[in-house]
Amino acid sequence: MTALTLPDDIVELVIDTVQSCGPLAALYTCSLISRQWLPRTRYHIFSTLALILAPKDDKDDNATTFVRLLDSPLSRTTLIPYVRSLSLKNYIFDTPALFTPRGLLAMLAQAGIQPARLLISGKISQVVPTVSEPSASFAASVMELKLVLNDKVDLAPYICAFRLLQSLSVHCTEPDLILPTAPSHALPSTLHSLRVNGFAAAILDWMRSASPAPLLRTILVSQGDSKEFWDHLNPFLGTVSGIESLTFIACGTGPEFYSGTSIPTLRHLGLEYRMNPVWRQVILSYHDDPRFDDTAEIVPTIRAFRACVGLRTLSVSVSHLDDKAKGQLQPWGDVDQTLLETWPKLESVEVVDSQERTIHVELATELRANMPLCKGRGILSVNKGV
């Protein structure tokens, strides 16, 4: 009996649908159907490579096993060509290991793995080369780099080795983990997206002093709830040109923080809050950690960005809405004047709720009641759950 052969585009559509809707195990089944189904299933199965490098004989370590897998000649056809995202968690501190994190990355690069996305977390100092050592592995392929730091390191030489880098994310677990950086290190000219948290102020200072200045289109800031951090952020925002999208997550973005710097290119502003609508307050938090708690009214927060007159879209994300507040939502007052007079080019306001709650509908109703139509069109859209 002759096996049924489907057009390649139909096969790829079926496999893509399985990948987006079903468990990973379903892809394993797809890979057994026929040789025609193998390439696309491998494309999804091996697209993300997550390795944990732990001390010798540690049960969490899977990097050692993966290195053995690379010794197989089949790996060059079944695995290596499909890796697009590489994640390395380094749990090695002062204990012996079979190889160093830096050595592991070099081995992966030598094997032919060329990820477009690289995520490194843990003890970064064991990954970042010193000035006298060669450039970072994957320097020719990585376009998105994410670093999660828990030890002191000078990141500039490492970041600058990725000459095609487009997106950079730096998250520090505590202050002062990034060592002072010399401005002589030239940033990749392709870099257009930056994400930092409130402990990564040194990155902002370095980029602000770099020559030429970075051309960042997208900036996301999280946990920037201290006045000290904003003393670094405000000069940075005033230096960088071309910012189109600016998002703050759990940040103290009240008027006492933001300097009112005009960003003429800004088109989108995102504000993500934990909101208590009964008290007309916004509670800023990060995983319920009291260090990041702060309160501010939403209207003054919006007014803090009134100098960005070219704004076209505003996204307000709220979460952890109190069910007890149902039916008790306080009026927002002059929301219409705050929005439409502050930003005359505003085209849409989106309220996003991280949970499907009835109170969210009331929040949207209150906004709509206080907001006139913009040139005959409603400018409010609501997403009742993500």
Secondary structure as UniProt FT lines:
FT   HELIX           8..21
FT   HELIX           24..31
FT   TURN            32..33
FT   HELIX           35..37
FT   HELIX           38..45
FT   STRAND          48..53
FT   TURN            56..57
FT   TURN            59..60
FT   HELIX           63..70
FT   TURN            73..74
FT   HELIX           75..78
FT   HELIX           80..82
FT   STRAND          85..90
FT   HELIX           101..111
FT   STRAND          117..122
FT   HELIX           124..126
FT   TURN            131..132
FT   TURN            137..141
FT   STRAND          144..149
FT   HELIX           156..160
FT   TURN            163..164
FT   STRAND          167..172
FT   TURN            175..176
FT   TURN            183..184
FT   TURN            189..190
FT   STRAND          193..197
FT   TURN            198..199
FT   HELIX           201..209
FT   STRAND          218..222
FT   HELIX           227..239
FT   STRAND          245..249
FT   TURN            255..257
FT   TURN            264..265
FT   STRAND          268..276
FT   HELIX           277..279
FT   STRAND          281..286
FT   TURN            287..288
FT   STRAND          289..296
FT   HELIX           298..303
FT   TURN            304..307
FT   TURN            309..310
FT   STRAND          313..319
FT   HELIX           323..325
FT   TURN            326..327
FT   HELIX           335..336
FT   HELIX           337..341
FT   TURN            344..345
FT   STRAND          348..353
FT   HELIX           358..369
FT   TURN            375..376
FT   STRAND          380..383
//
